[in-house]
Amino acid sequence: MPFVSVVIPTLNREEPLRNVLDYFLNSDKYPKYEIIVIDQSDRHEPQTIDFLSKAAHIIHYVRVSYKNLSKARNDGSRMAKGEIVLYVDDDIEPGINFISSHVFPYVDPQVMGVAGFTLCVEQDFKILSELDEQARLSLLTKKQTYFQKDSGFQAFWAPGCNCSYRKDLIERLGGFDENFMGLESMEDAEFSHRCSKNQAKICYNPSAYALHRYISSGGCRDQIWSNSYIRAIAYNTNYFFLKVDASNMDRYKSLYRSFKGSISRYLTSGNGNFLSFFFIFIKGLWSSQKAYSLFLKRSK
């Protein structure tokens, strides 16, 4: 039973944060773990302040001035005393024996990370026998990960809202890339990619399940379909595909899908017109190219 450090980055969340902390404070029966909260919030309502104050002798609580999910995860892992670092979002509801289910696959010394089963309200998960032949082949060849309810397997990606890694692996790989911005999508996939490049085995365990509530307020969702949100979509998509050495064709296809999928929602949100959307998207691309060039320079 290794010691586990549960790291919870949070940003402007109230009741969901209290709920996930309440689970780890009162419900999980794993005997050896600590709770680390990296709080990027602007402010909290009185009920949350009171909750955090009463739990101050149990949790490691750090208030920070930045808003950067990757940096919060990295600061949490640097503080961690555990052999295993378990990352969860501030709007999930963990299932029964959540920590134990993350720890169990590490019995195999070759397992360096664990991806939990994250159930999203709008998703319809299938069991393995329900997958068609093409989906099953994609799963077996690791071209695509289908997180289903009934079967564990070696995965190539672990969702950041419900994942764990050996601390020494996190240190060896330099943690999460802090160059991702805004909504921070794809930073977890980029870290998983580095795991694969270094032959670090990630195990998917459906028993480590959690419900991801996707709360409409707090986190990065306060900015949804704003100019900064659109810029972050373009920036993170382009930066991710540059970091993982994808072909230009794959990168362009993904950028086109992001552009096409975002534009109608942006326009219907009333935040601007097509021309403003286009220039914001291009600005995000340009910023990511500069960030990647700077990364390459520092890597030499």
ChimeraX attribute file (.defattr): number of C-alpha atoms within 10 A of each C-alpha:
attribute: neighborCount
match mode: 1-to-1
recipient: residues
	/A:1	12
	/A:2	15
	/A:3	17
	/A:4	26
	/A:5	25
	/A:6	24
	/A:7	27
	/A:8	24
	/A:9	29
	/A:10	24
	/A:11	22
	/A:12	18
	/A:13	22
	/A:14	21
	/A:15	13
	/A:16	19
	/A:17	23
	/A:18	17
	/A:19	16
	/A:20	18
	/A:21	22
	/A:22	14
	/A:23	16
	/A:24	19
	/A:25	15
	/A:26	8
	/A:27	14
	/A:28	17
	/A:29	15
	/A:30	16
	/A:31	12
	/A:32	12
	/A:33	22
	/A:34	19
	/A:35	19
	/A:36	24
	/A:37	23
	/A:38	22
	/A:39	21
	/A:40	21
	/A:41	19
	/A:42	13
	/A:43	13
	/A:44	13
	/A:45	11
	/A:46	10
	/A:47	12
	/A:48	16
	/A:49	13
	/A:50	12
	/A:51	14
	/A:52	18
	/A:53	12
	/A:54	11
	/A:55	14
	/A:56	11
	/A:57	9
	/A:58	12
	/A:59	18
	/A:60	16
	/A:61	18
	/A:62	14
	/A:63	12
	/A:64	14
	/A:65	9
	/A:66	12
	/A:67	20
	/A:68	20
	/A:69	28
	/A:70	21
	/A:71	19
	/A:72	24
	/A:73	26
	/A:74	22
	/A:75	19
	/A:76	26
	/A:77	25
	/A:78	14
	/A:79	13
	/A:80	23
	/A:81	15
	/A:82	18
	/A:83	14
	/A:84	26
	/A:85	28
	/A:86	30
	/A:87	22
	/A:88	25
	/A:89	23
	/A:90	29
	/A:91	24
	/A:92	23
	/A:93	22
	/A:94	22
	/A:95	18
	/A:96	16
	/A:97	15
	/A:98	22
	/A:99	25
	/A:100	18
	/A:101	19
	/A:102	28
	/A:103	22
	/A:104	15
	/A:105	19
	/A:106	20
	/A:107	10
	/A:108	9
	/A:109	8
	/A:110	13
	/A:111	16
	/A:112	22
	/A:113	32
	/A:114	29
	/A:115	28
	/A:116	27
	/A:117	24
	/A:118	25
	/A:119	19
	/A:120	14
	/A:121	10
	/A:122	8
	/A:123	8
	/A:124	8
	/A:125	16
	/A:126	13
	/A:127	12
	/A:128	17
	/A:129	10
	/A:130	11
	/A:131	15
	/A:132	9
	/A:133	10
	/A:134	9
	/A:135	15
	/A:136	17
	/A:137	13
	/A:138	13
	/A:139	20
	/A:140	14
	/A:141	9
	/A:142	15
	/A:143	12
	/A:144	15
	/A:145	19
	/A:146	17
	/A:147	24
	/A:148	20
	/A:149	17
	/A:150	14
	/A:151	13
	/A:152	18
	/A:153	16
	/A:154	18
	/A:155	24
	/A:156	23
	/A:157	24
	/A:158	26
	/A:159	19
	/A:160	23
	/A:161	21
	/A:162	24
	/A:163	25
	/A:164	29
	/A:165	25
	/A:166	18
	/A:167	22
	/A:168	14
	/A:169	16
	/A:170	21
	/A:171	13
	/A:172	9
	/A:173	13
	/A:174	12
	/A:175	19
	/A:176	22
	/A:177	20
	/A:178	15
	/A:179	19
	/A:180	24
	/A:181	23
	/A:182	21
	/A:183	22
	/A:184	21
	/A:185	18
	/A:186	18
	/A:187	24
	/A:188	18
	/A:189	18
	/A:190	21
	/A:191	21
	/A:192	23
	/A:193	18
	/A:194	18
	/A:195	21
	/A:196	15
	/A:197	10
	/A:198	12
	/A:199	11
	/A:200	18
	/A:201	18
	/A:202	26
	/A:203	26
	/A:204	26
	/A:205	25
	/A:206	20
	/A:207	21
	/A:208	24
	/A:209	24
	/A:210	21
	/A:211	16
	/A:212	19
	/A:213	16
	/A:214	17
	/A:215	14
	/A:216	10
	/A:217	14
	/A:218	18
	/A:219	23
	/A:220	16
	/A:221	15
	/A:222	13
	/A:223	15
	/A:224	16
	/A:225	21
	/A:226	17
	/A:227	16
	/A:228	16
	/A:229	23
	/A:230	26
	/A:231	26
	/A:232	25
	/A:233	25
	/A:234	25
	/A:235	28
	/A:236	25
	/A:237	23
	/A:238	23
	/A:239	27
	/A:240	22
	/A:241	19
	/A:242	17
	/A:243	15
	/A:244	14
	/A:245	9
	/A:246	12
	/A:247	10
	/A:248	11
	/A:249	9
	/A:250	11
	/A:251	18
	/A:252	15
	/A:253	11
	/A:254	16
	/A:255	21
	/A:256	13
	/A:257	11
	/A:258	17
	/A:259	17
	/A:260	11
	/A:261	11
	/A:262	17
	/A:263	18
	/A:264	11
	/A:265	13
	/A:266	20
	/A:267	15
	/A:268	11
	/A:269	12
	/A:270	10
	/A:271	13
	/A:272	14
	/A:273	12
	/A:274	12
	/A:275	9
	/A:276	13
	/A:277	21
	/A:278	14
	/A:279	12
	/A:280	19
	/A:281	25
	/A:282	16
	/A:283	17
	/A:284	23
	/A:285	22
	/A:286	16
	/A:287	18
	/A:288	25
	/A:289	16
	/A:290	12
	/A:291	16
	/A:292	17
	/A:293	13
	/A:294	11
	/A:295	13
	/A:296	11
	/A:297	9
	/A:298	8
	/A:299	7
	/A:300	5
